[in-house]
Amino acid sequence: MKISRSKIIAIVTGFISILICILYLLLITVFDFRSFLNDQITIHSANMAAIFFEILHSR
C-alpha cells in the first residue's frame, strides 16, 4: 500500500492544524485564568489598604 505524497502532506498539515488549535486553547485558558487572579489580587489589596488606614488612624 503506497501513500501518495499529497496524502502525506495532507495528514501532516492536519496534525499541525490540530496542534495549533490545542496550543491556542491552552493559551486562552491560561490568560483567562490570569485575569481572574488579577481581579482577586486587586480586590485583596484594596481591602488591605482600608485595614491599614484604620489601624494607622486608630492610635
MARBA-653528 format. One record per atom (N, C-alpha, C): residue number from 1; residue in three letters; atom name; z negated, x, y. Coordinates in pm, whole numbers, plus 50000, padded with zeros to 5 digits. Layout:
[NUM; 'ALA'; 'CA'; [Z; X; Y]];
...
This chain:
[1; 'MET'; 'N'; [50000; 50084; 49882]];
[1; 'MET'; 'CA'; [50000; 50000; 50000]];
[1; 'MET'; 'C'; [50000; 50089; 50124]];
[2; 'LYS'; 'N'; [50107; 50086; 50195]];
[2; 'LYS'; 'CA'; [50120; 50170; 50313]];
[2; 'LYS'; 'C'; [50104; 50084; 50438]];
[3; 'ILE'; 'N'; [50015; 50129; 50526]];
[3; 'ILE'; 'CA'; [49991; 50057; 50651]];
[3; 'ILE'; 'C'; [50076; 50124; 50759]];
[4; 'SER'; 'N'; [50147; 50043; 50832]];
[4; 'SER'; 'CA'; [50233; 50100; 50935]];
[4; 'SER'; 'C'; [50150; 50150; 51053]];
[5; 'ARG'; 'N'; [50212; 50234; 51130]];
[5; 'ARG'; 'CA'; [50144; 50296; 51244]];
[5; 'ARG'; 'C'; [50100; 50191; 51346]];
[6; 'SER'; 'N'; [50178; 50089; 51367]];
[6; 'SER'; 'CA'; [50144; 49986; 51465]];
[6; 'SER'; 'C'; [50021; 49906; 51421]];
[7; 'LYS'; 'N'; [50006; 49884; 51289]];
[7; 'LYS'; 'CA'; [49886; 49814; 51242]];
[7; 'LYS'; 'C'; [49761; 49899; 51260]];
[8; 'ILE'; 'N'; [49773; 50029; 51235]];
[8; 'ILE'; 'CA'; [49658; 50119; 51254]];
[8; 'ILE'; 'C'; [49617; 50120; 51401]];
[9; 'ILE'; 'N'; [49712; 50127; 51491]];
[9; 'ILE'; 'CA'; [49683; 50126; 51634]];
[9; 'ILE'; 'C'; [49617; 49995; 51674]];
[10; 'ALA'; 'N'; [49665; 49884; 51617]];
[10; 'ALA'; 'CA'; [49606; 49753; 51647]];
[10; 'ALA'; 'C'; [49461; 49745; 51599]];
[11; 'ILE'; 'N'; [49434; 49797; 51480]];
[11; 'ILE'; 'CA'; [49297; 49794; 51426]];
[11; 'ILE'; 'C'; [49205; 49882; 51510]];
[12; 'VAL'; 'N'; [49249; 50003; 51543]];
[12; 'VAL'; 'CA'; [49168; 50094; 51625]];
[12; 'VAL'; 'C'; [49142; 50032; 51763]];
[13; 'THR'; 'N'; [49242; 49973; 51822]];
[13; 'THR'; 'CA'; [49226; 49908; 51952]];
[13; 'THR'; 'C'; [49128; 49792; 51943]];
[14; 'GLY'; 'N'; [49132; 49717; 51834]];
[14; 'GLY'; 'CA'; [49038; 49608; 51814]];
[14; 'GLY'; 'C'; [48895; 49657; 51805]];
[15; 'PHE'; 'N'; [48872; 49764; 51729]];
[15; 'PHE'; 'CA'; [48738; 49821; 51719]];
[15; 'PHE'; 'C'; [48689; 49872; 51854]];
[16; 'ILE'; 'N'; [48776; 49937; 51929]];
[16; 'ILE'; 'CA'; [48737; 49987; 52062]];
[16; 'ILE'; 'C'; [48703; 49870; 52153]];
[17; 'SER'; 'N'; [48779; 49763; 52147]];
[17; 'SER'; 'CA'; [48753; 49645; 52228]];
[17; 'SER'; 'C'; [48617; 49583; 52194]];
[18; 'ILE'; 'N'; [48588; 49571; 52066]];
[18; 'ILE'; 'CA'; [48458; 49516; 52025]];
[18; 'ILE'; 'C'; [48345; 49607; 52070]];
[19; 'LEU'; 'N'; [48363; 49738; 52059]];
[19; 'LEU'; 'CA'; [48261; 49833; 52103]];
[19; 'LEU'; 'C'; [48235; 49821; 52252]];
[20; 'ILE'; 'N'; [48340; 49808; 52331]];
[20; 'ILE'; 'CA'; [48324; 49791; 52476]];
[20; 'ILE'; 'C'; [48249; 49662; 52508]];
[21; 'CYS'; 'N'; [48280; 49555; 52436]];
[21; 'CYS'; 'CA'; [48210; 49427; 52458]];
[21; 'CYS'; 'C'; [48062; 49440; 52427]];
[22; 'ILE'; 'N'; [48028; 49505; 52317]];
[22; 'ILE'; 'CA'; [47887; 49521; 52280]];
[22; 'ILE'; 'C'; [47814; 49607; 52383]];
[23; 'LEU'; 'N'; [47875; 49716; 52427]];
[23; 'LEU'; 'CA'; [47814; 49801; 52529]];
[23; 'LEU'; 'C'; [47794; 49724; 52660]];
[24; 'TYR'; 'N'; [47891; 49643; 52696]];
[24; 'TYR'; 'CA'; [47881; 49562; 52818]];
[24; 'TYR'; 'C'; [47764; 49465; 52808]];
[25; 'LEU'; 'N'; [47751; 49397; 52696]];
[25; 'LEU'; 'CA'; [47640; 49304; 52678]];
[25; 'LEU'; 'C'; [47505; 49374; 52682]];
[26; 'LEU'; 'N'; [47497; 49494; 52624]];
[26; 'LEU'; 'CA'; [47372; 49570; 52628]];
[26; 'LEU'; 'C'; [47338; 49611; 52771]];
[27; 'LEU'; 'N'; [47437; 49656; 52847]];
[27; 'LEU'; 'CA'; [47413; 49696; 52986]];
[27; 'LEU'; 'C'; [47368; 49576; 53070]];
[28; 'ILE'; 'N'; [47432; 49463; 53053]];
[28; 'ILE'; 'CA'; [47394; 49343; 53127]];
[28; 'ILE'; 'C'; [47251; 49303; 53093]];
[29; 'THR'; 'N'; [47214; 49312; 52966]];
[29; 'THR'; 'CA'; [47078; 49278; 52924]];
[29; 'THR'; 'C'; [46977; 49371; 52987]];
[30; 'VAL'; 'N'; [47005; 49501; 52988]];
[30; 'VAL'; 'CA'; [46912; 49599; 53046]];
[30; 'VAL'; 'C'; [46896; 49575; 53196]];
[31; 'PHE'; 'N'; [47006; 49556; 53268]];
[31; 'PHE'; 'CA'; [46996; 49537; 53412]];
[31; 'PHE'; 'C'; [46931; 49404; 53448]];
[32; 'ASP'; 'N'; [46953; 49301; 53368]];
[32; 'ASP'; 'CA'; [46887; 49173; 53392]];
[32; 'ASP'; 'C'; [46737; 49185; 53369]];
[33; 'PHE'; 'N'; [46697; 49259; 53267]];
[33; 'PHE'; 'CA'; [46555; 49280; 53239]];
[33; 'PHE'; 'C'; [46490; 49361; 53351]];
[34; 'ARG'; 'N'; [46564; 49457; 53408]];
[34; 'ARG'; 'CA'; [46511; 49537; 53519]];
[34; 'ARG'; 'C'; [46483; 49450; 53641]];
[35; 'SER'; 'N'; [46568; 49354; 53670]];
[35; 'SER'; 'CA'; [46544; 49267; 53785]];
[35; 'SER'; 'C'; [46419; 49184; 53762]];
[36; 'PHE'; 'N'; [46394; 49142; 53637]];
[36; 'PHE'; 'CA'; [46271; 49069; 53606]];
[36; 'PHE'; 'C'; [46150; 49159; 53630]];
[37; 'LEU'; 'N'; [46157; 49284; 53586]];
[37; 'LEU'; 'CA'; [46046; 49376; 53608]];
[37; 'LEU'; 'C'; [46026; 49405; 53756]];
[38; 'ASN'; 'N'; [46133; 49421; 53830]];
[38; 'ASN'; 'CA'; [46121; 49447; 53974]];
[38; 'ASN'; 'C'; [46053; 49330; 54044]];
[39; 'ASP'; 'N'; [46085; 49207; 54005]];
[39; 'ASP'; 'CA'; [46018; 49090; 54064]];
[39; 'ASP'; 'C'; [45870; 49091; 54034]];
[40; 'GLN'; 'N'; [45833; 49126; 53911]];
[40; 'GLN'; 'CA'; [45692; 49128; 53873]];
[40; 'GLN'; 'C'; [45616; 49238; 53948]];
[41; 'ILE'; 'N'; [45679; 49353; 53964]];
[41; 'ILE'; 'CA'; [45615; 49464; 54037]];
[41; 'ILE'; 'C'; [45597; 49428; 54183]];
[42; 'THR'; 'N'; [45696; 49364; 54243]];
[42; 'THR'; 'CA'; [45688; 49324; 54382]];
[42; 'THR'; 'C'; [45576; 49223; 54403]];
[43; 'ILE'; 'N'; [45565; 49126; 54315]];
[43; 'ILE'; 'CA'; [45460; 49025; 54326]];
[43; 'ILE'; 'C'; [45324; 49092; 54309]];
[44; 'HIS'; 'N'; [45312; 49183; 54215]];
[44; 'HIS'; 'CA'; [45185; 49250; 54189]];
[44; 'HIS'; 'C'; [45143; 49334; 54310]];
[45; 'SER'; 'N'; [45235; 49407; 54370]];
[45; 'SER'; 'CA'; [45199; 49493; 54483]];
[45; 'SER'; 'C'; [45161; 49409; 54605]];
[46; 'ALA'; 'N'; [45221; 49293; 54623]];
[46; 'ALA'; 'CA'; [45184; 49206; 54734]];
[46; 'ALA'; 'C'; [45042; 49155; 54716]];
[47; 'ASN'; 'N'; [45005; 49120; 54594]];
[47; 'ASN'; 'CA'; [44868; 49076; 54567]];
[47; 'ASN'; 'C'; [44768; 49190; 54586]];
[48; 'MET'; 'N'; [44806; 49308; 54548]];
[48; 'MET'; 'CA'; [44716; 49423; 54565]];
[48; 'MET'; 'C'; [44695; 49453; 54712]];
[49; 'ALA'; 'N'; [44794; 49435; 54795]];
[49; 'ALA'; 'CA'; [44779; 49458; 54938]];
[49; 'ALA'; 'C'; [44679; 49359; 54997]];
[50; 'ALA'; 'N'; [44683; 49237; 54952]];
[50; 'ALA'; 'CA'; [44589; 49137; 55002]];
[50; 'ALA'; 'C'; [44447; 49170; 54959]];
[51; 'ILE'; 'N'; [44429; 49216; 54836]];
[51; 'ILE'; 'CA'; [44296; 49254; 54789]];
[51; 'ILE'; 'C'; [44246; 49375; 54866]];
[52; 'PHE'; 'N'; [44331; 49473; 54889]];
[52; 'PHE'; 'CA'; [44292; 49591; 54963]];
[52; 'PHE'; 'C'; [44253; 49553; 55105]];
[53; 'PHE'; 'N'; [44325; 49462; 55167]];
[53; 'PHE'; 'CA'; [44295; 49417; 55302]];
[53; 'PHE'; 'C'; [44158; 49351; 55308]];
[54; 'GLU'; 'N'; [44126; 49270; 55210]];
[54; 'GLU'; 'CA'; [43997; 49203; 55206]];
[54; 'GLU'; 'C'; [43884; 49303; 55187]];
[55; 'ILE'; 'N'; [43900; 49399; 55100]];
[55; 'ILE'; 'CA'; [43796; 49499; 55076]];
[55; 'ILE'; 'C'; [43776; 49584; 55201]];
[56; 'LEU'; 'N'; [43883; 49618; 55268]];
[56; 'LEU'; 'CA'; [43873; 49703; 55387]];
[56; 'LEU'; 'C'; [43799; 49631; 55498]];
[57; 'HIS'; 'N'; [43820; 49502; 55518]];
[57; 'HIS'; 'CA'; [43759; 49430; 55628]];
[57; 'HIS'; 'C'; [43624; 49368; 55594]];
[58; 'SER'; 'N'; [43581; 49377; 55470]];
[58; 'SER'; 'CA'; [43455; 49316; 55434]];
[58; 'SER'; 'C'; [43336; 49407; 55463]];
[59; 'ARG'; 'N'; [43356; 49530; 55497]];
[59; 'ARG'; 'CA'; [43246; 49625; 55525]];
[59; 'ARG'; 'C'; [43185; 49602; 55657]];
